[in-house]
Amino acid sequence: MNNIPLEYYIALSGILFTIGTLGVILRRNAIIVFMSLEIMLNSVNLAFISFARYLGDTSGEIFVFFVMAVAAAESAIGLAIILALFRKKQTIYVDEVNVLKH
């Protein structure tokens, strides 16, 4: 079995995290922003799993389950917020939503 070096996994995790960060900063569509947050969480999960396999410890793998549970809750709540904003303002673009203003 071919062993892929740890550096490749960490580099891929860094690239995914960078793509997610750029998506959050540059895009104004709320759905794309939440998808970018999910990409960032998945890149952290990849790093946790990579280090857990490299060190032979299962604590990183256990922590990934908690991150996945938080990501699932974040997705459900985020989608509910997006639906509520769309019903109120008829848009999902973050720049056009000023809910805190009267």
HELIX and SHEET records of a PDB file:
HELIX    1   1 LEU A    6  LEU A   26  1                                  21    
HELIX    2   2 ALA A   30  LEU A   55  1                                  26    
HELIX    3   3 SER A   59  LYS A   89  1                                  31    
HELIX    4   4 VAL A   94  GLU A   96  5                                   3    
END                                                                             
